[in-house]
Amino acid sequence: METILVALISGGITLVGVLIANNKTQAVMETKVDELTREVREHNNFAKRMPVVEEQIKVINHRIEDLEGFHKPHPAQ
């Protein structure tokens, strides 16, 4: 009877320890998933903005080419 009681107490303590460790592990995993989600959203926002920036660069380059062409003397004919 005493052996069964010791086994039940040991099993109960082990179960509590496993539950506590599992909760800590789950909290760490949730934190990591939240951080990864934030990074993915940040990346997606950057990916959405890049085509806009590329188009703006094209426009700026065309304007520079126009200005350079305006100030260059035309070759003599």
N, C-alpha and C positions, 0 to 999 in steps of 0.2 A: 504494500500500500504506500509505503514511504517512497519507494522508487518511482511509482506512478506520479505522486505529488511533485517530486523533484523534476521529473520529466515534463510535467505540465507547466510548472513555473519556468523552467528553462525555455520551453517552447514559447511561452507567452512573452518572455523577455526578448527572445530572438525575434519574434514577430513584431514587437514594438520597435526594436532596432531597425529591422528591415523597412518598416513603414516610414520611420523618420528619415532614413537614408534615401528612400525612394522619393519622398516629398522634396528633399533638398535637391536631388538630381533633377526632378521635374521642374523645380524653380529655376535651376541653372539653364536647362534646355529651353524653357519659355523665354528667358532673358536673351539667349542666343538667337532664337527664332525671331524675336522682336527686333533685335539689332540687324539681322539679315534682311528682314522685311523693310526696315528703314533704308538700308543700303540699296536694295533693289528699287525701291521707289525713287530714291535719289538718282540712281542710274537711268531709270526710265524717263525721268524729267529731263535729264541731260540729253538723252537720245532724242527726245522730242524737240529740244531747242536747237540741236546741231544743224538740221536742214535750214532753219531760219537764219542762223549765223552764216552758213555757207552761201545762201542767197544774198545776204547783205554784203558779204565779201565780194561776190560777183558784181553787184551794183557799184560798190566802191571802186573796184578795179576798172570798170567801164568809165566811171567818172574821171578817174585819174588819166586813163588813156585819152579821153576827150580833152581834158585840160592840157595834157602834154602836146596833143596835136594842134590845139588852138595857139599855143605859144611858140611852136616850131615855125621857123620861116619856111615858106613854100619854096621848093626848088625852082630855080630859074628855068624858064622854057625857051 
